[in-house]
Amino acid sequence: MDRHTPNLDRTTFDPRDAIQGEDGEWYHLPTLKALHRLGRLSIDSPAYMILLHVLQLEAPQHVRLTA
């Protein structure tokens, strides 16, 4: 990994912020959002697809997110 890439900040863990993906793995949504902001979340990963799905659910109905 690039030495100039910022580290993630620590955050408290709340089980309500976790979601299980189709691959059976558990993902922490605040961490996924932070990884995405830092450009460290691959768009072909299951984690990215989960984040995209969650963001679509959180978006106002008149906004449509496209990949």
Residue frames as a rotation matrix with the C-alpha (Angstrom) as fourth column:
MET 1
0.584 0.812 0.000 0.00
0.812 -0.584 0.000 0.00
0.000 0.000 -1.000 0.00
ASP 2
0.150 -0.475 0.867 1.16
0.374 -0.785 -0.495 3.53
0.915 0.398 0.060 -0.71
ARG 3
-0.432 -0.416 -0.800 2.94
0.886 -0.029 -0.463 5.04
0.169 -0.909 0.381 2.28
HIS 4
-0.994 0.046 0.103 1.20
-0.053 -0.996 -0.071 8.36
0.100 -0.076 0.992 1.66
THR 5
-0.240 0.960 -0.144 -2.29
0.136 0.180 0.974 6.89
0.961 0.214 -0.174 1.98
PRO 6
-0.359 0.140 0.923 -4.01
-0.826 -0.508 -0.245 8.19
0.434 -0.850 0.298 5.13
ASN 7
-0.959 0.047 -0.279 -4.88
0.175 0.874 -0.454 5.71
0.222 -0.484 -0.847 7.86
LEU 8
-0.010 1.000 -0.003 -8.43
0.309 0.006 0.951 5.05
0.951 0.009 -0.309 8.93
ASP 9
-0.458 -0.020 0.889 -9.61
-0.736 -0.552 -0.392 6.74
0.499 -0.833 0.238 12.10
ARG 10
-0.940 0.174 -0.293 -10.72
0.305 0.814 -0.494 4.56
0.153 -0.554 -0.819 14.98
THR 11
-0.377 0.889 0.262 -14.43
-0.691 -0.458 0.560 4.37
0.617 0.030 0.786 15.60
THR 12
-0.520 0.298 0.801 -16.71
-0.635 0.492 -0.595 2.69
-0.571 -0.818 -0.067 18.09
PHE 13
-0.922 0.205 -0.328 -18.41
-0.093 0.706 0.702 -0.47
0.376 0.678 -0.632 16.98
ASP 14
-0.333 0.902 0.277 -22.17
-0.738 -0.066 -0.671 -0.72
-0.587 -0.428 0.687 17.03
PRO 15
-0.698 0.043 0.714 -23.62
0.255 0.948 0.192 -4.06
-0.669 0.316 -0.673 15.89
ARG 16
0.413 0.911 -0.017 -26.42
0.360 -0.180 -0.916 -2.15
-0.837 0.372 -0.402 14.16
ASP 17
0.397 -0.361 -0.844 -23.77
-0.731 -0.681 -0.053 -0.79
-0.556 0.637 -0.534 11.75
ALA 18
-0.708 -0.649 0.277 -22.88
-0.387 0.685 0.617 -4.28
-0.591 0.330 -0.736 10.52
ILE 19
0.459 0.808 -0.371 -24.44
-0.802 0.197 -0.564 -5.97
-0.383 0.556 0.738 7.53
GLN 20
-0.134 -0.456 0.880 -23.95
-0.010 0.888 0.459 -9.47
-0.991 0.052 -0.124 6.20
GLY 21
-0.286 -0.069 -0.956 -23.14
-0.896 -0.334 0.293 -9.77
-0.339 0.940 0.033 2.52
GLU 22
0.723 0.570 -0.391 -24.19
-0.686 0.656 -0.315 -12.45
0.077 0.496 0.865 0.09
ASP 23
0.066 -0.809 -0.584 -20.72
-0.376 0.522 -0.766 -13.95
0.924 0.270 -0.269 0.56
GLY 24
0.572 0.269 -0.775 -21.56
0.522 0.608 0.598 -14.60
0.632 -0.746 0.208 4.24
GLU 25
-0.520 -0.824 -0.226 -19.03
0.757 -0.323 -0.568 -12.06
0.395 -0.466 0.792 5.52
TRP 26
0.544 0.627 -0.559 -19.95
0.812 -0.560 0.163 -9.26
-0.211 -0.542 -0.813 7.93
TYR 27
-0.314 -0.587 0.746 -19.14
0.730 -0.652 -0.206 -5.67
0.607 0.480 0.633 6.95
HIS 28
-0.124 0.170 -0.978 -18.98
0.797 -0.569 -0.200 -2.57
-0.591 -0.804 -0.065 9.15
LEU 29
0.545 0.489 0.681 -20.71
0.831 -0.425 -0.360 0.22
0.113 0.762 -0.638 7.23
PRO 30
0.922 -0.244 -0.302 -18.79
-0.149 -0.941 0.303 3.18
-0.358 -0.235 -0.904 8.74
THR 31
-0.033 -0.976 0.216 -15.54
-0.019 0.216 0.976 1.43
-0.999 0.028 -0.026 7.79
LEU 32
-0.053 0.077 0.996 -16.77
0.930 0.368 0.021 0.80
-0.364 0.927 -0.091 4.25
LYS 33
0.880 0.426 0.208 -17.73
0.472 -0.833 -0.289 4.45
0.050 0.353 -0.934 3.90
ALA 34
0.631 -0.723 -0.282 -14.32
-0.342 -0.585 0.735 5.56
-0.696 -0.367 -0.616 5.18
LEU 35
-0.226 -0.711 0.666 -12.51
0.386 0.562 0.731 3.18
-0.894 0.422 0.147 2.83
HIS 36
0.312 0.436 0.844 -14.57
0.946 -0.064 -0.317 4.52
-0.084 0.898 -0.432 -0.08
ARG 37
0.980 0.051 -0.192 -13.79
0.063 -0.997 0.054 8.14
-0.189 -0.065 -0.980 0.85
LEU 38
0.283 -0.957 -0.066 -10.07
-0.422 -0.186 0.887 7.30
-0.861 -0.223 -0.456 0.90
GLY 39
0.409 -0.070 -0.910 -10.27
-0.907 0.082 -0.414 5.52
0.103 0.994 -0.030 -2.45
ARG 40
-0.658 -0.727 0.194 -9.34
-0.752 0.647 -0.127 2.19
-0.033 -0.229 -0.973 -0.91
LEU 41
-0.112 0.695 0.710 -12.47
-0.200 0.684 -0.701 0.22
-0.973 -0.221 0.063 -1.76
SER 42
-0.948 -0.318 0.020 -12.31
-0.071 0.273 0.959 -1.69
-0.310 0.908 -0.281 -5.04
ILE 43
-0.321 0.885 -0.336 -15.41
-0.909 -0.388 -0.154 -1.24
-0.267 0.256 0.929 -7.19
ASP 44
-0.044 0.309 -0.950 -15.46
-0.602 0.751 0.272 -4.95
0.797 0.584 0.153 -8.06
SER 45
-0.936 -0.334 -0.107 -15.47
-0.101 0.548 -0.831 -6.09
0.336 -0.767 -0.547 -4.43
PRO 46
-0.193 0.887 -0.419 -18.48
0.754 0.408 0.515 -7.48
0.628 -0.217 -0.748 -2.54
ALA 47
-0.344 0.007 -0.939 -17.93
0.813 -0.498 -0.301 -4.71
-0.470 -0.867 0.166 0.03
TYR 48
-0.960 -0.020 -0.281 -18.41
-0.113 -0.886 0.449 -2.02
-0.258 0.462 0.848 -2.65
MET 49
-0.619 0.778 -0.107 -21.62
0.109 0.220 0.969 -3.64
0.778 0.589 -0.221 -3.85
ILE 50
-0.098 0.553 -0.827 -22.97
0.976 0.215 0.028 -3.73
0.194 -0.805 -0.561 -0.27
LEU 51
-0.601 -0.187 -0.777 -22.06
0.457 -0.878 -0.142 -0.07
-0.655 -0.441 0.613 0.23
LEU 52
-0.964 0.261 -0.048 -23.73
-0.180 -0.511 0.841 0.90
0.195 0.819 0.539 -3.05
HIS 53
-0.335 0.881 -0.334 -26.89
0.523 0.469 0.712 -0.97
0.784 0.064 -0.618 -2.06
VAL 54
-0.128 0.246 -0.961 -27.00
0.970 -0.172 -0.174 0.66
-0.208 -0.954 -0.216 1.40
LEU 55
-0.824 -0.223 -0.522 -26.44
0.162 -0.974 0.161 4.13
-0.544 0.048 0.838 -0.05
GLN 56
-0.799 0.599 0.054 -29.28
-0.017 -0.113 0.993 3.58
0.601 0.793 0.101 -2.51
LEU 57
-0.068 0.795 -0.603 -31.57
0.829 0.381 0.409 2.63
0.555 -0.472 -0.685 0.37
GLU 58
-0.214 -0.103 -0.971 -30.50
0.829 -0.546 -0.125 5.72
-0.517 -0.832 0.202 2.35
ALA 59
-0.968 -0.211 0.133 -30.91
0.249 -0.776 0.580 8.13
-0.019 0.595 0.804 -0.58
PRO 60
-0.389 0.872 -0.297 -34.07
-0.408 -0.452 -0.794 10.23
-0.826 -0.188 0.531 -0.84
GLN 61
0.103 0.540 0.835 -36.63
0.461 0.718 -0.521 8.69
-0.881 0.439 -0.176 -3.20
HIS 62
0.933 0.309 -0.186 -36.24
0.001 -0.518 -0.855 11.40
-0.361 0.797 -0.484 -5.82
VAL 63
0.173 -0.940 -0.293 -32.47
-0.943 -0.244 0.225 10.75
-0.283 0.238 -0.929 -6.10
ARG 64
0.990 0.097 0.101 -31.27
-0.062 0.951 -0.301 7.82
-0.125 0.292 0.948 -8.15
LEU 65
0.159 -0.986 0.055 -27.72
-0.690 -0.072 0.720 6.53
-0.706 -0.153 -0.692 -7.76
THR 66
0.972 0.073 -0.225 -26.14
-0.220 0.628 -0.746 4.77
0.087 0.775 0.626 -10.71
ALA 67
0.416 -0.863 0.288 -22.92
0.038 0.333 0.942 2.79
-0.909 -0.381 0.172 -10.86
